[in-house]
Amino acid sequence: MRVDSHQHFWRYHPVRDAWITDEMSALKRDFLPLDLLPELRANGIDGCVAVQASQSEEETKFLLDLAEKNPEIAGVVGWVNLLDPKVEERLAYLSRFQKLRGFRHIVQAEPDDRFLLREDFLRGVGHLARFGFTYDILIYARHLPVANKFVQQFPEQKFVIDHIAKPQIKARETDTWARGIRAVAKHSNVWCKLSGMVTEADWKHWKPEDFRPYLDVVFESFGIDRLMFGSDWPVCLLGGSYAQVKQIIDDYTKALSTSDKDKIFGGNATRFYGLAA
């Protein structure tokens, strides 16, 4: 199964979705499965993982409802309040939903750069493995040293770094980010999504070669078995079409064997999230 490991749906709401600035006005509308499915088919993708974009259990229910009605949505990464002292009870309830595979918190937006190391957050994350849930790490490159300390505390928990930790591709900054990525990748329970790169580049003038230094580092650091393609649709539309985003990874992996390409474009995501065929 060829899988897009990272995309979003929403019914646009100007207050809830205030993160969508005027510069991002192309995203100020609804994005639903009927919009995505033609893109998946046109690009040879069989299924996708829908990832939360707002922080509420209503968001989780919204995505699960879409997944129930659309078999192409193979899994959901939702949101739950991991700071809640009673989060274990919520996880027990949410574990009943087969397509709910994991959770994410928008750590990149937290004012505290050490949010991942908050005692109450650590306590919440500590319950995930018991229920078989994964955790998506959404951070900027500057957070990588903290993320390294974070993952060290949970050797049995499955983590994935979203958007290769958002290096400053437009500014061509690699050194500090690369050190952080290499350190985190030493933990075998941490994976990485090949996603979100065009939005960190120059939206209007990026070239495929702009991404090669970053892809070189993540492929060297994580290896073929812990990397997965993700479109970050529709956010990617700020910098390129679905086909253009996929083509970046197609071109980079063209020399790989068919079996290795299959891992990048679905096999690894299926294994990480425990997706049903």
N, C-alpha and C positions, 0 to 999 in steps of 0.2 A: 504494500500500500504506500503510495506516494503522498506525503503529508506536509502541509504547511504548518509548522509548529507554533506560529504566533500571528494572530490577527485579531481584530476587534469588531464588535457591533455596537451600535448605539442608536437610540432615538434622541436626536439633538435637543438639549435643554440648556438655554444660555446661562442659567445660574449654576447648575450642577457642573456643566462643562466649560466653566470659565477659563480652564487651562487652554482652550482653543482661542488664541488671540486673533486680532484683526489680520495679522500677518498670515495666519493659518485659515483664512476665511473659507477656503475650499472645503474645509472639514465641517463647516457649520450647516450640516444637514443630516438626515437619517442615513445610516449605513446598515443594511440588513442582509440576510442570506440571499435574497433575490438579486442583490447587487454584486455579491461575491461569487456566486456559483458559476456564472459565465466565465469569470476570470480563472477559476480553478480548472474548468473544463478546457479552456483555450490553452492553458499551460501544462496540461497533463498531470494535474494534481487531483488525487482521489478524495482527500479529506483534509480537515483542518482542526486546529486547537484554538478555541475562542478564549481570549484572555481578558480579564476584567479591565475596565477603563475608569470606573469610579468605585469609591470605597463604601460599599453598603452590601448587606445581604440581599437587598432588593436586586442589585446588579447580578449577584450569583443566581438568583431565581430567574431573572430575565434571560440569562445565557442558557440555563438549563432548560427553560421552556423552548427556546429556539432549537437547542440540540435535540429535544424530544421530537420536534416536528421536521427536522432536517437531518437525515442520516449522514450527510457529508460532514457534519460537525461531530468529529470522533471523540472529542474531549473538551472539557471546560476547566480553565484555571480561574477560580472565583476569588472572592474576598470574604474573610471572616475576621472578627475583631480579635486578633491574637493577643491583645493587651487585657482582654476580659478575664478576670479570675475564674470564670465559669466556662472558658473556651472549650474545655474538654467535653462538656455536655453538648455544645454546639457541634463539635466535630463528630461526636457519636451520632447525632441526628443527620448531619450532612453526609456521613459515610454511606447512607442508604441510597444515594443517587449514583448510579453506576458510571455515568459520564463525567462526574465531578472528580477530577484527577489530582488537583492541587490548588494552591492558593498563592496570592501575591499581595504585597503591600507596596504602595508607591513611595518607597524610601527616598527616591531622588528628590521628592518635594518636601521632605521633613526638614525643618530648620536646624535640627541637631544632626551634624554629620556623623555622630556616633550612635544614631538611633538603633542600629542593628544590635548594639551591645547593651541596650536597656534591659534591666533584670526582668521586668514583666514581659517584654517581647521575647526574650530568650526562653522564658518559662512556657509561653504559648507555642513557640516553634518546637519545643521539646516534646510536645504531644503529637506532632504530625506523623511521625514514622509509625507509631502504634496503629494508626488508621490507614496506613499505606498512602498518605498524601505527599506529594512533592511540594517544593517551594521555589518560585521564580524570584530571583534577586534582581530588582530594578534599581540601578544605581548609576552614578556618573563615575568617570575614571578616578576622581579624587577619593572616592569612597572605597577603593579596592583594598587598601591596607586594613581598614576596619572590617571589610567583608572577609578578608583572610582570617582574622581573629574569630569572626563569627562562625565560619564553617568549621574551624578547628574543633569547636565545642560539640559538633554533632556528626561524628564519623559515620553513623548509620543512616543519616538523613540524605535523601536525594535532592540536590540543588541544581539549578541551571541559571547561568548568568544571561540576562536578557541583553540583546543588542550589543554584544561584545563589550559591555560596560561603557558604552557611549564615549569613545575617545573623541578628541577634538580634530576630526578629519579635515574640516575646512581650514584649520590653522596648521595642519600637518604635524601635530604634536604626537610623538610616538614613544619617547623614552620612558617617561614616568608611567604612562599607561602600560607599556609592555612589561615593565618590572612587576607591576601589580598583577597583571594577567598571569604571568609565569608563576608567580607565587601561589595564586589561588588554584591554578591548574594542577599543582602538585598533589592536590587532594583528589583522590580517584572518584569520590562521590559527587564532584562538581563537574557539570557539563556546561556547554556554551551554545547560544543561539546565534547563527549567522543571519542577523536581522538588524533593522534599524540603522543601517549605515548611511543610506542616502540622506536621511534627515540630519545627520551630523556633518555632512559635506556641504559644499556650496550648492544649494538647491537648483540653481539655474545653469551652473557651468561645470558640474562635476564630470570627470572622465573615468572610465573603468579602471585605469591604472592608479587612480587616487586611492583605491581600496586595497591594492595588492600588499603594501607593507603591513597592513593590519591583518589581512587574511594569512599572510606568511606567519605572523606571530601566533595566531590562534591555532592554526593547523599544526605548527611545530609544538605548541604547548599542550593542546588537548588531544591531538591525534584524531584519526578518522572515526574512532568509535564513540567520541563524546561531543560531536558537533552535529547541529541540525539546522536545516534551512528554515527560515521564517520570513514572511513577506512584510510583516508589520502593516499590512493593509488595514484600514485606509490611510493611516498616518503617512505611509510611504508616498502617497500621492502628492505630498508637498514637494518631493524631489524627483519622482519618477513613476512610471506606470508599473503595474504588477509585473508585466513581461520584462521590463527593463531591470527591475530588482532581481528577478529570478535569473536573468541572463548574466548578471555579475557573477553569481555562484556557478552557473553553467560553464561560463568561460574559464573560471579559475580551476574548476575540477575536470576539465575536458580530458586531461591526460590520465585521470584515475581509471581504475578498472570498473566494470559495470557494477560489481558487487559493492565496491567502495562508494560509488555514486548513489547506489540504492540506500546505503546507510545514511548518507547526508540528506537525501531527499525523502526520508520517511522511516527507514528502518530504525534509526537511533531514536527518533521521536516516539515511535510506537513502543520501543523498549523502555524508554525513560518514563513515559506516562502510563504505560500498561494499557495501550489502546486496543480495543477490540477491532478485528478486521471488518 
